[in-house]
Each structure stands twice: as structure tokens, then as C-alpha cells.
């Protein structure tokens, strides 16, 4: 299990921030705040200074520096994959981790298709710190989070002051303005308010503003005798780009692949999005013709209002948290792509849709619109000679609204010369999932700098096969993926814990009972409500083109009900022995669980009445054990922890359109530490994980294999020098090789990425930070979309050796000027 990161000694105090307490106390995943050395948990704390200097371009990118976490930041700021301790990441999102803001979940389920919990969080100047707890009591102090909890904690106005910051990309087009202010305002009142706005192309080149938006946050606290009442709110309206798989030329073998970059298209700095690929038409849930704009990317609108109160009643501390979050928006992105040499692509398309090989490609937009695409081995178009069949996903989010309430009471009793902490509470949440998934398949060339254009394919007899580049108004690889979901999820969970502290020993245990249900309806799941190959005049020109005979529609009268119930018991127990003031030993055993939420709907587990054919599919249990040592001195903190975990996972892989039902196990060891010697400091961590698919119930051939994209070793190292007016340093994040897919054939190569920063402080209140993300333009892959090296075509002839990969974005350098007042 990941060990505790104790960074407070290294953190520079934020002039406008709230004192964090750092290692002296943590509040996430425990009954009451306590020193981590007296807690049998594994916790990391990230402070604003580390966050600013690291220069992360997304939350998933930021979490790569937390030992024990495996974060995929290749897709941009949304739809990443996040997991911990070798627990499986069979699909996108963070299934076994709950992402919180100020102690309550951002979404009840962090892997809802289209939006994960991390997608709704933005770091700005209102942030105080980030607490990350892995395993242990996360199973019993939060629902649906047996792997861990990531809690983003806000400043609350304890310190009078504010800050303003202006940021700009130096080698990419994006600008941002941040502001915050807070402090006491008299009569026991204090406040904090702030937010940010940004606009620009983003880290990769699209030739339009793919980033646009921001957020505003506030909180108002009234101090009471023995407690407080806090009102807070947040408004997020932000648009971010999504980066899909990109092609590489393939060479080598499965064990030693050699991936070459594409001429005319920089796989680390370009995107499939383009100024010429903006507007797409399709049919909505009610089969009305609508238009979607690719520039919207992941466009989220969240309105949050909450209240938090704490007070003493007859010796008991009572804490109440209530929050409503209204979430809507859309995801309009290139979701899946297939690549080929442009002439081969024309032959494949005409062979399938025109019944004969041969034809030509024609530019459907851009400066060469109407011209024939000319490409040969000696003069390949765009320098690469490639075309792509790009499946565009338009996912309208009608409502992902979430209401959460937690009431908790606790008290410390003197008992036998020690202290007994008693805690009990009840948690209730309601999560709506109301969305659609619509598709359009478009043929394009492949060009950098946002110049990719749609291509029309014309058969040899002159018959157009596409129109405006559109091949079909559905998913050309799997037309059955047109689906709509409209369900309400309910979770109710009483919980309780006891912790006894006597001298050097602390012993604790906790229980949680989750009772949940899901009710609603779906269209398109298991074929219900899907009408294949409908004919619709999508462009309303009075005639039917070839792609207008391949239109995805929905039969509204053929919905399928969802009506199932589940329940499970979680427990956790641990012991800590304080060997000496700076040294503690701990051990913990836990059992938690998670329900698959909307992923279960595509698992072929629903019966005709909406119930489950197998009730076990609704509860994915996680058993965990960990033991370790924590050492903390004035200039050194060192932690080492061994861990073991076993889990079941019912999931759905949208990339390969297949259900997943497996048992996994993982074991390993993690080291983490900080050393500070005068002006120099070194933080580092390393996690060795041996993870295995113990049993695959749907594909037994995977038994005993390693899970996809799970390296044996992940490590971080962050040296820095801090002088009077300047500081500089770097962060190295690396991973050993892993397998591209569960077949365990094709290997993802090992890689190490480097982030670097330099900070100038000419005065006490003025700072300038320049940071570089992926400084050396390293090709670091989070995944490969094929289980093995590219094979031969249907005629047994070697084709163009292309492979789809998901690389981290290449080098981006930004500068931030910050004034504290």
C-alpha cells in the first residue's frame, strides 16, 4: 500500500492561504483530525506550492506525482483513467476512487461514461491543499471508494489577503487569469472567494480556441461557540479539448516495438480536431436533426450550493454536510479512429459500400475543396499519405445532478488511562444519470496545425459514397453503440467507528452498510430501441445521399426498464504502535466494495423486468491488507508500506465494446520520502506492484495475465534548490514497461517524463514561475489500442504498418506572474 507523504516541512507557506497543518493533521478518511503517525492509514498531502511548481496541465497530470496512483493524462483534462494499488483500470474513469471537494463527492460514481469525478475539479487560487488516502478507512468513511479518496480542500478565509495571477503559454496558445481574496469581516464572519477564466487553443494545436471558460467559488463561515456554520457555492462553465488515439508507424516485435512519428502530423503536439472539422449533424433521442460543434469538446456546466456545520451538543461533536450539484453539458470528441494509406482507404470504402474496388478521394472542405487527393509513395499527401476513419462521439448530458448529505457525530471518552473516540453517522446520496451517445463517422486526411480536412470518397463509376466527408450517421465500427440512459441511483449508508489510544498504541475499527438502488430506463442497451440503417434526409436538401441511408435512430417505444437493488457491508480495522516520537509502525485490514453504476447497464446482466440476472454483479468487493513504517524528523520523512489487494470487477470497455467480469489480485511495496538539507530538498517515491487477473469469467484465456497498462514499477523524484530570491527544480515521473492489452502480447515501452520549474521572487509579494511540462518531448504512452503488432489485411498482404497509441502531450512551457496582497 502507498505510504504517507509528509510534505509540510518542505512546503512554503502560501501568503494568501489558510494554514494547512500539513503532516500535523489530516481529515480525509478518518473519524476526526489526527497526526498521521497515530493513524493506520496511507495519506498524501499536496500543498499549493508543489502544485504551482509542477505545472500540471490537468488533474490527472497532477496526480501522477502521488505515489501509489496510476493516472492516465493522455486524453487532456477529461475522461482519464485513475486507479491505485494495482486495482484494475479496465476502462476509463476512477472506478475504485472517490474524488471529493471539501469532504463530499463531486460525483457519487467517478467513472460515469463521459464524465469522471476528476473532470469536474479545477485547481485555482482558492485551493488550500489536496489530501489523498489509499485503501484502509476509505472503505468505511465514504461510499463507492474502497481504493481511496482524493479530497480537494478549499481555503476558508482564516488569513486576511488575496492574490491575482496571470498565466500564458510560451510555446502554445492559452492565457489564464486567477484571483482570490478572503479573510475575517467582523462579527465572527469570514469568507473566501475567487476563481479563474482562460481561453486559448490549449496544449495541442487545433487552429481554434479549444479551451474557453472557468469557474467561480465562494464560502462564508460564521464562527459559533464550539463550532461554525459555512455556506459555499461553485459555478463551473468550462470547455476543454479531448485528445484521441493518434497513429504511429510500427516496427519491431510485440516484445520490442519501435514506434515512429508521422510526417506532417506531430503526434505529441497536434490533435485530430481541426478548423475544418467543426460541425456535424446527427439525430437526437427523439430523432430530431441537431448539429454539434467539435469545438465544444468536453463542455461542462456545474452549479453547486452547499452548507457545512459543526457544533457541540452535550459533549458530542456534530457535523452536518449537505450539497446539491446540478451538472449538464456535452462531450463532442473524436472517440475512435482507424488509419490507413489514403488510396488503400478509398479501396476499402468503395469495396464495402460501392461493391467494387477503385475510386478516388476528394477534398470536402478547406482551400483545396473539390480537388482530387493525389498521393503516392514518392509524393505522399501531407508528407504521410494517410487517411483516417474518425468516429465522432456526441454525448449530450441532460442531467448528472447529485445530492449528498452526511451527518456525523463523535465524542472522545476517557477510558482506562487512554482515549476512546466514538463516531457514528449516516450518509445519503442521489445521483442522476441522464444522457445519450450519438455517433458520426467521417473520413479525413491527416495534417498537423489544425489543418486536417474531411475527404469525400467517389467510386470508380462516379457514385459518391460519402457526403461532406460523412460515411455514416452512426458508429461505422459498431452501429449498435447508439444508446440513451435515464436512471436515478440512490445510496444510503450508516457508518460507525471506534478508536482507542493508550500510550504508544492506537487500535481502531469501522463499519459501513451501503444500501443502494437504480431505477429508470435505457434505449439501445442489448438492442432494445435500436433501429439499424434507417434512411433520413439529414441535410434536408430533398434528396438522399449514400450516408443518409445509414443513419442511427432511436425507437422511443422500445425502452428497457432498470430496477435493481443491492447492499453490502464494509469494514476496516487497524493498529498503530508509536515506537518513538518520530517512528510508528502500522497494519490494517479492510473490506469495501463498489457498484458499477451505468457500466453495469452494458454488461448484459439486466433481465426483462430491469432486475439483475446475477445480483453479485452489482457489488464489486475489494479486500486489502497493508503494513508499514512511518518515520518523521525535522528534515527527513521516510515511509515504507507493503500491500495486498483482491477485487472483483464488473465493467464495460467502450473502446473494444465488450463487457468485463474478472477477479484480480495485487501485491507490492511502496517507498516514499522527503529529505531537506538547507537550501536543497529531494522528494521521491516508488511503487512496485505485481498485479494479476486471477480469473476471467468471460475470456478464460486471460487467467493469470497481467492487467493492461499496469507497470511493475512507477516512480517519482523531485529535487529542488530554494534560495532567497529564486528556486528551481524538476520532477521525474517514470514507469517500466507494461502490456498494451490483457492478451499480454504487445508491450508499452518504459518511459520517464521530466517537468521543470524556475521561480523568481524579486519581492515578498511578487513571484514569477516558469514551468515546462514534458520538457524533453518524451514519447510516453498510456496505452496502445491493439493487443498485438499490426497484421496482414484480408487478402494476406502486408498493409501500412500503423498502430494507434495514446501519448502524453509533448513539451509545453508556461509562465505565471503572481501578486499576493
Buried (B, 14 or more C-beta within 10 A) or exposed (E): BBBBBBBBBBBBEBBBBBEBBBBBBBBBBBBBEBBBBBBBBBBBBBBBBBBBBBBBBBBBBBBBBBBBBBBBBBBBBBBBBBBBBBBBBBBBBBBBBBBBBBBBBBBBBBBBBBBBBBBBBBBBBBBBBBBBBBBBBBBBBBBBBBBBBBBBBBBBBBBEBBBBBBBBBEEBBBBBBBBBBBBBEEEEEBBBBBBBBBBBBBBBBBBBBBBBBBBBBBBBBBBEEEBBBBBBBBBBBBBBBBBBBBBBBBEEEBEEBEBEBBBBBBBBBBBBBBBBBBEBBBBBBEBEBBEBBBBBBBBBBBBBBBBBBBBEEEEEBBBBBBBBBBBBBBBBBBBBBBBBBBBBBBBBBBBEBBEEEEBBBBBBBBEEEEEEBEBEEEEBBBBBBBBBBBBBBBBBBBBBBBBBBBBBBBBBEEEEEBBBBBBBBBBBBBBBBBBBBBBBBBBBBBBBBBBBBBBBBBBEEEBBBBBBBBBBBBBBBBBBBBBBBBBBBBBBBBBBBBBBBEEBEBBBBBBBBBBBBBBBBBBBBBEBBBBEEBEBEBBEEEEBBBBBBBBBBBBEEEBBBBBBBBBBEBBBBBBBBBEEEBBBBBBBBBBBBBBBBBBBBBBBBBEEEBBBEEEEBBBBBBBBBBBBBBBBEEEBBBBBBBBBBBBBBBBBBBBBBBBBBBBBBBBBBBBBBBBBEEEEBBBBBBBBBBBBBBBBEEBEEBBEBBBBBBBBBBBBBBBBEBEEEEBBBBBBBBBBBBBBBBBBBBBBBBBBBBBBBBBBBEEEBEBBBBBBBBBEBBBBBBBBBBBBBBEEEEEEEEBBBBBBBBBBBBBBBBBBBBBBE
